[in-house]
Amino acid sequence: MPETLNKSENNGGTGDRTQSESGVIPLQPPSPPRPGILTVKLGSAYRLSLPDDLDLDDSEAPVPKNTFADPEVCERWRLYAIGEYEGFQVSTEAMAVHATKGAVSWAAWHRPFKFEVSASPSSKLTVSLFVRDSKSNATTSSLGGYENQVVPLGLIRLNPFLETSGEQRVDIQNGTGRVELEVSYTEKEACPLETRAVWSVRGARSSGDLDLVYVEKKDTGRSYGMKVIDIRTVHDVVAPGSEADIDINMAPRLSLRSAIQHPFIAPLKFAFKSSRGTLKLLSPLASGGYLFDHLQRERRFDVNKARFYAAELVSTLEYLHNKHIILISLEPENILLDSSGHVSLCKPGLFGLELGEMGDGDRHRILPGTPKYPAPEVLLDNREASRAVDWWALGIVLYEMLTGIPPFYHKDGDERRHKIINQDLQLPESLPSTARDVLTKLLDKNPLQRLGVNGAAEVKAHPFFHDLKWQECLQRKYTTPFKPHDAAAVFWREPYTYQPIERAEREQREFQGEVYEQIGTTEFPLWLPIGSVNDKSNVIDKKASLDPRDDDKWELTWEPTTQEFHFKNRFTDERVTAKPKVTVRDRIFPPAAEHPSERQKEEALAAALEAGYSKHVFSQILGYGTNLNVWILDYDQTPHGIEIIPNTPDIIPVTPLEWAVVHERLDLVNLFLDNGADANFTISPRKGPALLKAAEKRYHRLVEILVQKTDRVSCTRALALAVEQQDAATANTLLAHGVHCDFKESDRPLPPHPFLWDYDSNLLRELEAEDFTPPLVRAARLGNEDLVALLLEHGANANIAYHDLGDRRCARHHCGYENRDLTIPANFSCGRVVQIAMEMGHSEIVQLLVDAGADINLTHPVWPIPVWPVPGHICQPVPRAVYVEVRAGLEAAVAARREDKT
């Protein structure tokens, strides 16, 4: 079913209007409008319905099955809206559907659309409503076969400056129902780029594309790509006194009246002239993100999806060639998707060409740029480029979409150029014949024989584009393969590189099994925990090895008169009140009676733990029926007499069993377990339960005892911790007792609700995604070949997925990673184990994984499968240069293994 976003029909209905309480205020900016911000708040929508001709499961039901008053419709169909103004699009999801009323609430009421006003006061605001079928598969059928995924519900279109301010209800065109809308306009001159309160200029894209600079406008939250050109080069071709000359001399903001307008080219939104003689042109980065970030997730596109994007790029190149513009550098870094999923080419340098003479006759204007995969004639002849270089570039892009990696790839630029000139094109046998043929002809090294040399018509006529209706493509009538999620778009990121920091030796101290390192100044030292001391499995613990018949002459006594517990030494008659030094629990207990209260029993237990009494005293305490599954004390790991680094979680609430493990009291561990202590009970899930503390201490006897009484998830977390500490002995102990190497997909907690706005729901969640990083992933990241082999031998999944590996938000000691591991950065923060092994350069581990069945062509893992309204975890994409290098390395590794076997 085609989209209706850009159709021109307007039935003129604007519906009822309700005045706001503040009165009716016309929105009438100056004509032409001055720069400003248009804010659109999308309120509730009422009486929305699916089209009558939609094939529903139960069309004869007594209650209409096409309205959102039906719970089944609400469950199946996911609502979203796309707002568009002056060529810029942004989307919003439905926040809630009230089935009893058939009303829909939108996130855009709390997070309104914000658009830059810079063109004509007659510009239309369009809000289009859609639903996605949660049961559909987005990878279906032919080019136009995506109808079952997205269904349009209608739209509203109006001139916001002819409307009134305040909340109003607008009838939906080409559909049913009404939408509450509130529009406001704030006149606001664009500040210079140097104004940090408004602009954030992040620098060149991390992928190495120095031609495009990332810029964010803070008041609207919009992202832009910026091209910087030298005004002096423009003046060479601009006639004095011309309109272009007037534009150039305006400062600091220019208002270029562009003749370049195309549905697949991002418009020019801002232009600034600097005092240094440069012109800075800004075009919006479409909110759907980079096309090749989506390619990363799928590894490669199927033919239908690749054909869709290639067709929109063909239309774009045809338009530019008709204007006598040669793009020369059609790079993946410049190809984005808008909120609808259509191509948006961000090349702000195009608009700089308008300041000169737009090509006329046979004279072409060539957009400056240096492509990473230049056409052979550019490398050999060093002559001015022709239109044929753009069709070569299209072939490079199409090849990568279909195979997942560019042709002629090599990390080194000189080697890459050598391969372009001398190496024959290599095509996978799995590609259909039409795809192989179009790639062969687009990537013909002879520009005179290359497909497209005689114009775009011969490209459009190729059988690869058979049955495609080019006019409908240009009018954006084809429904897109998928609708990107705005939150998934990451426009600027910097690759992580591992560069060990050389620093002076720092003082280290040991305290209760942990090693601390001094940081800060000598006058004000702070101490950072950096790991555990060496394996203590063979160390004799005096307390743990006490003969059960021994006691330290202390005993517990209950004084009925005072109704208090005391500890009494039978030799010296010394008495000590059975209360801990610090009461850490704020709980309400009933008043004391003839027998000890729960509070008194717990206080006696806490005091005995603090004093380190013998097993005899604890047996007496437990004789009163003391509950062991409680928060008994705070375990203070802080070295005495020194100040710990702020925010380091060294004050940890513990249970009696955990206290016994931390203090290596084997006798108490057995006693507590025999008297009802639950090995799975913990107050601090990220540091417990007791098995994790035993693994952290590397106390194998305790590990052997606790692993038999601990649940599956905690056992695997203990194994992950042992791997993280590269403690093969503890790992072997756990595996010998049948601990699973992998977590189940359902073990990870769901991502937070996306509509809690400023409320951080993470604070209430016990465990995070990084707590479930599989042991195999940790071993591969650390480069421990022996541990990888051990885990694979015990059934670890060679295709295991992970998420939030080394998340910079939680890069602290308590997130399950030792401090040393934080120096090992990962661009693949989400992915599969073979990818992290290749990124870290552990080729032997890659081979182990491939031999164990690692499939490098599996799609990017999704966690969880989106369940509305939770859209799922948003995986951060990898910088393209890093991704392609890893992908090429994996393909080479698989090919080498295949060759070895033959």
N, C-alpha and C positions, 0 to 999 in steps of 0.2 A: 504494500500500500504506500503510495508516494507521500512524502512529507508536504505540508502546506505552509511551511515557514515563509517562503518567498512568493507565494501566489499573490496576485494583486487584487483579488476580489474583496470588496468591502461592502457589506450590506447596510452599512450606515447605522445600525442599531447600537446605541451606546447604553441602553438600559436605564434603570432608575438611578438618580443621584441623591445621596443623602448628605446634607451639609454637615461639616464638622462643628463641634461646639464652639470653636474659636471664630467661626464666621467664614464666609466665602471670600477667598482672596484670589484674584486672577493671577495666573502664571504667565506673565507677559514680559519676557526679557527684551532687551534692545534688539533691533533688527538691522544688520545681522546680529545674532546673539553674542554677547561677550563670553569669554571662557567661564565655565562654571561646572557644577556637579549636579546631575539629575539623580534624585534618590527615589526609588520605587519600592514601596512596601507591599507585599502580596499577602492579603489576609485570607479569610476563609473562602472556600468555593462551595457552592450549593447546587444540588440537583445535577451533578455530572453523571453522564451515562455513556456506555460503550455504544459504538455504531450498531444500528439494527441488523446490518448484513454480516456481522461478525459471527463466525461459527462457534457457538457455545455448546457446552456439554449437555445442557438441559434447557433447551429453548422453550419447551412446553410446560415448564413448571408454573404453578399457580401464581407465584410471586415473580415478577420480572427479574431475570438473571443478568440484566445489563446495567443495573444501577449500583451505586456504592452504598445504598441502604441495605444491600445483601452482604452478609459476612463472608460468603464464599468468594464473591467478587473482590472484596477488600483483601482477602488472603492471597488471591492469585495475581491480581493486577497491581503493579507498583507505579504510583503516580509521580511524575516530575514535570517541571515547567522550565521553559527556556525564555529568558528575556533578551530582547535585541534592540539596540539603538545605535544608529550611525555605524552599522556594520560590526558592532562589538556584541558578543553573546556571553551570557552567563546563565547557569542553570541552578535550580533549587529542587530539593526533594520534598515530598510530602512528609510532614512531621507526625501527623496523626490523622486517622480516618475514623470519624464517629458514625458508625454504621446505623445507629438508631435514627440519626437525623440526615444521613447521607452527606455530611459536611466534611470538608477536608481542610486541615490546617497546614500552612506552609512554613518551612524554616525561614523563608525570605521575609517574614514579618519581623523576626528578631534579627535576622542578618539581611538587611535589604539590599536590593540591586543598587549599584552605584555606577553611573555612566558619566563620562566626560562629555561636555557640551562644547562643540567646536565647529559645527557646520551650519546648516540652514535651520531656521525656526520652523520650517515645514517638515522636518525629519519626523518620521513616525516611530512611536514606541510600539513594539509588538511583544506580546506574551503568548506563547504557544503552549498548549497543554498536551501531555502524552501519557500513555501507560506502557509499561513493559510486561510481557507475559513471563512470570517467574518459572513457568514450565517449559519455556522454549529453549532451543539450542541455537546460539548465535552463529554457528558455523555451517549453516544449511544452504543447500541448493545453489541456484544460479545467481547471477549478478543482482537480479531484482527479487530474489527469493528470501528476503529478510522481513517480509510483511508480518509474519507471525511473532516477531520479536517486539516490535514497536507499533502502537496504534495511536494516531492523532485523535484528540478529543475536541479540537477546535482552538480558537485563538481570540484574542482581543487586540485591536489595533487602533491607536488614537494618536493625535498630536498632543503631547503633554502640555504644550504652551497655550493650547486652546481650552484646556480643562481648568477646573477649579481645584484649589488645594483642599486638603482634608480627605477623610475617608469617603469613598463612593463605591457603589455597586455597578458593575459593568456587565452587560449581556455578552455571552460567549457567541462568537460568530462561527458558523459551520459546525455547531454542536449545541448542546443543551446546557442550561444553568447560568449562573452568574458568579462573578469573582469580586471580592472586596479588594479595592486598590486605593493606595494613598501615594500621591506624587508630590514631590517638592523640588524646588530649584534654588540653588545657592550660587549667586554670582561670585566667582572666585578666579582671579587672574592667576595663571600658572606661574609659580615662582621659579627663579633660576635653578638650574640643576645643582648648584652649589648649596642650596637650602636643604640642610640635612633633616630638618623637621618634616619636610615634604617628600624628598627624594632619597632613595637609597641606591647608589650606584655600586654594584658588586664587582665590576670588572669583567674581564673577558670570560666567556664560558669555559668551564673546566675541560671541555673536550678538546681544547686547543684552537677553537675557532676565534681568532683574534679579531675577526671582522665584525662580530656581533657582540655587543656589550649588554649585560643584563642590568635592567633598571626597574626599580619598584616604586610606585607612587603610594605613599603611606596612607593618605586620606581616603583613597578608594580601594586600596589593596590590590590594584591592578599591576600586572607585570608587562614590561615592554622590552623589545629588542632595539638597541641603539646602534646606528652606523655613524661614524665620524668621518667627515670628508673635509678636504682642504678647500677653503673658499677661493683661494688664489687660482686653483685649477678650474673652478667654475667661472670666475671672472674672465678667463681667457676666451670663453665662448658666449658670454652674455653681452648683449648690446646695451650700451649706456642708456639709461632712462627707460629701459623696457620694464614690463611688469615683473619679470624675474629679477631684474636689478633692484627694483623697489623692495621686493621681498627680502633680498639678501641684506639690504641695508637697514631693515627693521631689526630692532633689538629690545630686550634680549630674546623675545619669543617671536617666531615667524608664523605666518598663516598662509601656508602654501595651498594654492587652489589646484589640486591635482587633477590631471586628465587621466590618470591611471586608476580605473575602477573596475574591479573584477571580483566575482563572488569567491574566488579561491586565493585572493591576494589580500593580505592584511593591510588596511589603510594606513595612511600617515596621520598620526594624532598630534604630535608635537614636533616643533623644530626650533632649535636655539642656536644663536650665533655667539661664540665665545670671544673674549678679548684676544685670544691667541690666534685668531684667524681661521677657526674651524667652524663647521656647521654640523650640528648634532641632530639627527633625524630619528624619531621614535615611532615605531609601529607596535601595536599590541601583540603580545604572545597569547595565542588563543587558549582558552581555559581548559581545553581537553588534553593539553600536554603534547609532547613531541611524539610524532608518529612512531619513531623507532624505539621509544620507551615501551610502547605497546607491543612492538615486534619482539622486544626482549622477553616479554612475558609468554609469548606464544612460540618463541624460538624461530618460527617461520610462518608466513601467511599461506593459507591455501590459495589456489589459483583464483578463485572468485573474489576473495578479499583483495589480493594484490592487483587484480584487474580493476577493481573499483577505484583504488587510490591512483593507479597509473592513468586511468582515464581522466581523472580530475587534473592530474599534472599535465597530460597532453593538452587539455583545454587551456590550461594556463600558459604553456609554451606557445601554443598557436596564437593566443591573444597578444603576447609580448612580441612575437615575430611579426605579426601584422602591424605593430607599432614600431617595427625596425629596432627592437631591443634584443640583444643577445645576452642571455643570463650568465653564461659560461660556468658559473659555479652553483649548480643545483645540488645543494648539500643536504644530507639528512638533518643536520642541525638547524636548518631553516624551514623544515616541513613540520607543521603542527596540525592538530585537529581542533575544531571548534566544539562547542557544547553539543552540537548535533552529530558530530562525528565526521564532518566534511573537512577537506584539506584547507589549511590556511598557510600560505607561503609568506613567511616573514622576511622580507628583503627591503628594509627601509632605504637602502642605497638606490633603489629604483627611482625614488622620488627626487633624488639629487640630479638624476639625468634630465629632469624637466627644467632645471635651471639653465641647462645648456640648450642646444638645438636638438629637439626630438628628431630622430632619424627621418629623413625624407628621401624618396626615390630609392636608390640602391645603397644609400649611406646608412650604416647601422651604428647605433650607440651600443657600446660594450660595457657592461657593468663590471667595474674593477673587482678582482678577486682571484684567488689562487686555489683551484680545486685540489682535493687530495688525490683524485683519480682523473687527471687530465687526459684528454683525447691524445692519441699517439701523434697526430699531426702537430699539435701544440708543442710536444716535447721534441719532435724531430726538426720541424721547419722553423720554429720560433717566429711564425708569421701571425698576422691578425686572424682572430678566430672567426669562423663562419657559423651559420645556424646549426651546422652538423655537430658542433661540439655539445650543443644542448641535448641533441638526441642521444649522443654517447652518454651524457650524464644521466638521462632518463634510464638508459639501459643499465647503468651501474646501480641506480636506486631499485629498479625492478628486480635485478638479479639478487640483491640483498634481501628484498622482501620475500622472494621465493625460496632462497636457500639458507638465509640466516647469517650470511657473511658476504662481504663484498668480493667481487672477482679480483684476481691479481693481488690479493692481500699480502702484505708484509709489514711488520712493525717498523722497519727502517724505510724511510722515504726514498732513498736512492735505489734500494732493492725493489721497492714497489714500482717505481718508474721503469726500471729495467724489465720487470715482468710485463708491464703494459705494452712495451715495445716488442719484446721478443717471445713471450709465452703465448701459446694458443689458448683460446677460451676453453675452459673445462666446465662441462655442464653435467649435472647429475642425471643418470638414466631415468630416475623416477619422475622427472618433469614431463608433462604432456607435450606432444609434438608441436602444438601451436606455441606453447611457451618457449620451448627450445628454439623454435624458428625465429620468433620475434627478438629474443635475446641475441641470437647469432647475427641478425641483421642490424640491430641497434648498436652492437658492439663490434661491428666490422671495422678493422683497422684502417681501411681505405675510406676516407671521407666522401669520395665521389660515388661510392657504392653503398654507403650507409643508408639504412632506412630513414626517411625524412629529409633527405637531401633535396628532394623535389617539392617539399612542403609538408605540412601536417596532414594533409589529406591522405597521403599514402600510408602514414602511420595509423590513422583512424580506420583505413580500409583493410588493415591486416586481419587475418582470420582470428588472431588472439582476441580482438575486440568484436567478434561476430555477434550480431543481434543487439549490440549496444546502441541505444538511441541518444545520440550526442547532444541534441537540443535539450532533452530532459536532463541529461547529465549537467549541462551548463546551468540549467534552471534549478538545480538541486532538488529535483523531484524524486530521485532514487533514494529510498530509505537506506541509511548508512548501515554498514556491517554491525556496528555496535555503538552505543552511546557512552562516551568516556565519563568517568566520575571526576568531577572537578577537584575533589580532595586528593586525587591521585597524581595531579600535575606537580612536578618539581622542575622549576625552570633553571635553577642555578645550584650547583653543588661542586665541591672540590674533591678530586680524588685523594684518597688517603695514601700516603707513602710512608714506609717504615724507615726512619732515619734515627738510629740509636743516638741518644743524647750523651755526650761525654761530660762528666761532672766529677767534681772532687769527691773523695771518699767521705761518707757520712757515718756518724756514730750509730751503732746498732745495739739494741738491748733485747734480752729475752725476758718474757713475763708470762708465766703460766702456759707455756707451750707455744706462745706466739712470738714472732720476731718483729720489733718495731724499729723504724729508722727515723732519725732526727731530721727535720726540715725546719725552715724558718731561720731566724737569726740566733746567734749565740746568746744574746740577751733575752730573747723571747722564743725559746725552742718549742716546737710542736713535734708530736710523734705520730707517725703514720704506720699502721699495721701493714706488713709486706708479705706475710706468710707464716707458716708453721715451722717449728723446729723439726729435726730429722725424725724418721720413723721410731716410734716408741714401743713397737710391738715386743721387743726383746728386753725392754727396761723393766726392772723389778720395781713395782710400786709397793712401798712399805704398807700403805693403808689397805691396798687391795689384797696383799698377801698375808694379812693377819690371820692367825689361826682362829677359827670361829669360837674356840673355847676361851681365847684370850679376851679380856676386857680391860678398860683403862680405869676401873674402879669408880666410874661415874654411873649413876642410876637416876631414873625419873621418879619423882614423888609427887603425889597429889595431896594438897593441904585442904581438907574439907572446911576448916575454919575460915581461912582467907579465900578459899575457892580459887587457888592458883597452883600452877605447875612450878616445880623447882627441880633443878639438877643438883644432886647431892653426891659429894665424894665420900665414899665409905671409910676411907682412912683418915682424912683430915676433917671430916664433918663440914667442909665448906659447902655453902649453898649459893646457887646462882638462879636468878629468876629466869624462867623458861620463856623468854621473849627475844625476838631478833633485835639487832641494833637499830634497824630501820624498818618500819612497817610500810611495805610497798603496795599493799592492796587497800583500796578504798571500798570496803564491803560492809554491809550492815548485818550484824549478827544479833540473835536474841540474847537477852541478858544472861549472865552466868547463873547456874543453878547448882543443885547438889553434885551433879556430874559435870565434867569439863564440857564447855561449849565447843562448837566447830572452830570458832576463832582461836580458842585457847589451844586446841589440839594442833592447829596449823601453825600457830606461833611457836609452840614447843618444837615442832618439826623443823621450822625455819631456824630456830636458835641452835638446835643440835647440828644442823648442817653447817651453820656458820662456825660453830666451835670445833667441828671435826671429830665428834665423839665416835666411840666404837659401835659396832653392830648391835651390841647388847642394849644400848639406850634406844636405838631406833626400833628394836623389837618391842620394847616396852611401850613406846609411843603408838606403834601400830596395833598394840593390844587394845587400845581404846577405840578402834575402828576408824582411824584417821583416813580421810580421803586423800589419795595420792595424785589424783588427776585435777590439780589446781595450779594456779599461778602462785608459787610459793615465795620466790625471791627474785631480785634482779641480779643477774650475774655481771659484775663489773670487770671488764677485761682491761681497764685502763691501768697502766703501770703507776704504782704509787709514787707521788712526789713529782710527777711531770704532767704537763697539760697536753691532752690529746688534741689532734687536729679537729677543728670544728666540723660538725655534721657527720663524724665518723661514728657508726652505730656500735659503740662498745658497751653500752648499758642495755643488757638484753634480758627480758623477763624469761624465767625458766621454770620448769616443773621440777619436782623432787628427783625424778628419774634423770632428767637432763643435767641437773646439778651433779648427780653422782657420776654421770659420764664425763662431764667437763673436768671434774676433780679426780677422775680415774679411780673411783671406788668400786671395784668389781664386786666386793662383798655386798654393798648397798644396792647395786644394780640387780643382782640376783634376788635380794630380799624384797625390793620394791616390786619386781615382776611377779614374785610369788604371792604378793599381797594385793594384787589388783591394779598395779600401775599399767596404764595403756601405753604401749610403745609408740603408738601413732598420735598420742595427744601432745599438742604443743601450743604455746602461746604466740610464738614468733615463727610463722610458717616458712619464712625465707631462710631461717637459720636452724630449723628443726625439721622433724622430730629428733629423738635421741640418736638414731642411727647416723644421721648426717653429722652430728657432733662427734660421734665415735670415728667416722671416716675422716673428719677434719683433723682429729687427734692422731690418726693413723694407729689406733689401738685395735689390733686385729682380734684379740680375744673378745672384746666388747662387740666388735662388728659381727663376729660369728654368733654371738648370743642374740643380738638385736635383729639381725636380718631375718631370723626365723619367726619373728613376731611383728614385723613391719609390713605395711601394705605395699602393693606393687609400685605405685607412683613414687613413693618415698624411697623405695629400694633403688629404682632407676636414677633418681636424683642423687642418691649417695654414690652410685657408680659414676655418674657424670662428675661429681666432685672429686672422686679418686682420680679420674682421668685428667681433670683440670690440674690437679696437683702432681700429675705424672707419677702416681703411686701405683705401680704395677702389682705390688703385693696385695694391697687392699682390693684392687680391681679383680684379681684372680680369686680372692676370697669370696667376693660378692657373686661372681659368675659361677663359682663352684656350688653355690647355694641356689642356683637357678634364677638369678636376677635377670630380668628382661633388659636387652640392650637398647630398646626403643620405647618411646612413649607412644601412646595411642593418640590419634588426631583429636579425640574428644577430651583429652586431658588438659589441653591448653584452655585458659579462660577466654570467654568471648571478649572482643574489643569493647571499649566503653561505648555507651549510647552516644550517637553523634549529635544529639540535640540537647545536651545538658549545658551548652554554651560555656559560661565561665566556671562551671563546677567541674572539678577534676575528680571524676569517679574512680581514678586509679587509687586514690587514698583508701578506698574501702575494699579493694581487691587484694586477696591474700597473696597470690602469686602472679607473676608477669610472664610474658612470652619467653624472655631470656632464661627464666628458671627452667624451661623445658627444652633448652638447647640439647639435642641428643648427644650422648657420649661420643659417638663416632665423629660427629661434626667437630667436637672439641679436640679430639685426638688428631684429626686431619688438619685443623687450623694450627695446632702446635707443632705439627710435623713429626709426631711420634709414630714412626712406622711400626714399631713392635706393638703398641697399643691398638693401632688400626687393625693389624693382622689378628690380634687377640679377639677384638670385638667381632670382626667378620667371621672368625672361626666359631663364635658363639651365636651366630645368627643375626648380627646387625644388618639392617637393610642398606644396601649400597646405594639406593636411590632416596635415602631419607631426606626429608625437607626440614628446613629450620626458618625461624623468623626472629628479627631483632637481635642479630648476633652482635654483641659488643655495642649495643645501643648507647650513643653518646649521652642520652638523657639519664642513663642509669650506670654510667661508667664509674662505679664505686665498689668498694670491697664487698658490700653485702649483696651484690647482684649475682653472685655465683662465680665471679671471675677473680682470680688473684690479681694483685696489682701489676705483676709482671706482664700479664696477658693484655693489659690495656695499652701496652706499647706495640701491640700487633694489630694494626688497623685493618679493617675489612671493607672494601667497596661493596662486596656481595653481602650486605647485611641481612638479606633474605635470599633464599635459593636452595640449592641441593648440595650435598656434601662434596661431590666431585668438582663443583665450581669453586668452592672455597679452597680445596686442595690445589687446584690449578692456579688460582690467584696467588696463593702463598708460595708457589714455585716448587711444590713437593711432588715432583714427577713420579717418584717411586710409589707414593701413595696413590696417585692417579691410576697407575697401572694396577695396583692392588684392587682398587675400586672397580675398574673396568673388567678385570678378570672375575670379580664377584658379581658382575651383572649390571653395573652402572650404565644407564641409558642417557646419553648426553642430549637426546632429542626430546626428552620429556618436557612438557610445558612448565612454566613457572608455577610453583605451588600456591594455592589459594587457601587462606585460613581466615575465618572459616568460610564455608560456602555461604554467601550472603543470605541472611534471613531478615527480611524487612522488619523494622526500619534500620537495623544494624547492617551497614553496607559491607562489613568485613574489614579485615586489617588492610591498611594501605601500605604495600611494600614500596620502599624507596628504590627507584631505578638506579642502575649503575651507569656512571659516565660512559658514553658510547665507546671511546677509545679503549677503555679498560675491558668493557664487555667483549668487544670484537677480538681483542688480543686473547682473552681467556677462551672464547669460543673457538678461535683458530687453533689454539694449543690443544684443546680437547679433541678436535677433529683429527689433528695430526697424531695424537696419542692413540686414538681408536684405529686409525689407518695403519700405524706402525704395529699395533698388536695383531691386527688382521693379517698383515704381511708376515709376521713372525709365525703365525699358526699355519700359513700356507707354505 
